Amino acid sequence: MIARLAAAATLLLAAACATLAPPETPPPQLEGVPKSFEMTGRLAMRRGQESEIAQLRWTRRAGADTWVLASPLGNEVARIESTAQGATLYQSGGGGVQAASFEDLTERILGVALDPAALAQALHGHAPRDVPEGWRFTVDETQPAGNVALAKRITVTDGRTTVKLVVDTYQALAD
């Protein structure tokens, strides 16, 4: 009886772990870089001995970025909404924190000024322009998506801090 319970528990645990793995979806067939897209993946940041990891859903539309950050188990913990007028961080159970830009906001809350325009360029296989001094963007892995080399993994580092973006799904959106 104990052996059957142990086997059942092992099967349930294996099934639970399998549901946490990101789904494999084929990349879209893009003719060019879309102005609007949505991607899901994981964002990891390491500074010294500190490290953080979160699930990310990034929606980019003309002049606006929305990042929804979730715990590794999928619970939404924060949302960043950004336009040309500024950026706001919304956290579960709290009010909004505002800043002049996405970069200013992420500098304040993460200690790293993330530029969504530079990340979007790297995501679509282009070396980012206007990278802050001392920072290096590396596209670690790509996959063909029609005429675009879509990034699967991006690393951004200044030597002290490293941010990794892993892309699980990508979808071009209508403008």
PEMO-V522572 format. One record per residue. RES is the residue in three letters. PHI is phi as a letter, one per 40 degrees, with the letter a starting at -180 (* if undefined). OMEGA is omega in whole degrees, -180 to 180 (* if undefined). D_CENTER is the distance of its C-alpha to the mean C-alpha in whole Angstrom. Layout:
[[RES/PHI/OMEGA/D_CENTER] [RES/PHI/OMEGA/D_CENTER]]
This chain:
[[MET/*/180/45] [ILE/c/179/43] [ALA/c/178/42] [ARG/c/178/41] [LEU/c/178/39] [ALA/c/179/37] [ALA/c/178/37] [ALA/c/179/35] [ALA/c/178/33] [THR/c/179/32] [LEU/c/178/31] [LEU/c/178/29] [LEU/c/179/27] [ALA/c/179/26] [ALA/c/179/26] [ALA/c/179/23] [CYS/c/-179/21] [ALA/c/-179/21] [THR/c/179/20] [LEU/c/-179/17] [ALA/c/180/16] [PRO/c/-180/13] [PRO/c/176/15] [GLU/c/177/16] [THR/b/179/16] [PRO/c/179/18] [PRO/c/178/16] [PRO/c/176/18] [GLN/c/-176/21] [LEU/c/175/20] [GLU/c/178/23] [GLY/a/-179/21] [VAL/c/180/18] [PRO/c/177/17] [LYS/c/-178/17] [SER/b/179/15] [PHE/a/171/13] [GLU/b/176/10] [MET/b/172/7] [THR/b/-180/6] [GLY/i/-179/5] [ARG/b/179/5] [LEU/b/179/5] [ALA/b/179/8] [MET/b/178/11] [ARG/b/176/14] [ARG/b/-177/17] [GLY/g/179/21] [GLN/c/-179/21] [GLU/c/175/19] [SER/a/180/15] [GLU/b/175/12] [ILE/a/-180/10] [ALA/a/169/8] [GLN/c/-177/7] [LEU/b/167/4] [ARG/b/-176/6] [TRP/b/175/6] [THR/b/180/10] [ARG/b/175/12] [ARG/b/-177/16] [ALA/d/175/18] [GLY/g/-178/18] [ALA/a/175/16] [ASP/b/173/12] [THR/b/175/11] [TRP/b/174/8] [VAL/b/-179/9] [LEU/b/-179/8] [ALA/b/176/10] [SER/c/177/12] [PRO/d/178/12] [LEU/c/174/15] [GLY/h/178/13] [ASN/c/179/15] [GLU/c/180/13] [VAL/b/-180/14] [ALA/a/177/13] [ARG/b/175/12] [ILE/b/176/12] [GLU/b/-174/14] [SER/b/173/15] [THR/b/177/18] [ALA/c/-179/20] [GLN/c/179/22] [GLY/i/-178/20] [ALA/b/179/17] [THR/b/174/17] [LEU/b/175/16] [TYR/b/178/17] [GLN/b/179/17] [SER/d/177/19] [GLY/g/-179/22] [GLY/b/178/22] [GLY/c/-179/23] [GLY/c/174/21] [VAL/b/-176/20] [GLN/b/177/21] [ALA/a/-178/20] [ALA/c/-178/21] [SER/a/176/18] [PHE/d/-179/14] [GLU/c/179/15] [ASP/c/-178/18] [LEU/c/-179/16] [THR/c/175/13] [GLU/c/-178/16] [ARG/c/-173/18] [ILE/c/-178/16] [LEU/b/-174/14] [GLY/g/-179/17] [VAL/b/178/14] [ALA/c/179/14] [LEU/c/-180/11] [ASP/b/-178/12] [PRO/c/178/10] [ALA/c/178/13] [ALA/c/178/13] [LEU/c/178/9] [ALA/c/177/11] [GLN/c/179/14] [ALA/c/179/12] [LEU/d/-178/10] [HIS/b/171/14] [GLY/g/180/16] [HIS/b/175/17] [ALA/c/-178/18] [PRO/c/173/16] [ARG/c/175/19] [ASP/f/176/20] [VAL/c/179/18] [PRO/d/-179/19] [GLU/d/179/22] [GLY/g/-179/22] [TRP/c/179/18] [ARG/b/176/17] [PHE/b/176/15] [THR/b/172/15] [VAL/c/-173/14] [ASP/c/-178/15] [GLU/a/177/15] [THR/b/172/15] [GLN/a/179/17] [PRO/c/176/19] [ALA/b/-174/18] [GLY/g/-179/22] [ASN/c/-177/23] [VAL/b/173/19] [ALA/c/-176/17] [LEU/c/-179/14] [ALA/c/171/12] [LYS/b/179/11] [ARG/a/178/10] [ILE/b/175/10] [THR/b/177/11] [VAL/b/-178/12] [THR/a/171/15] [ASP/b/-180/18] [GLY/g/178/20] [ARG/c/-177/20] [THR/b/177/16] [THR/b/176/14] [VAL/b/178/10] [LYS/b/176/8] [LEU/b/178/5] [VAL/b/-177/7] [VAL/c/177/7] [ASP/c/179/9] [THR/b/180/10] [TYR/a/179/11] [GLN/a/172/14] [ALA/c/180/16] [LEU/b/176/17] [ALA/c/-179/20] [ASP/c/*/21]]
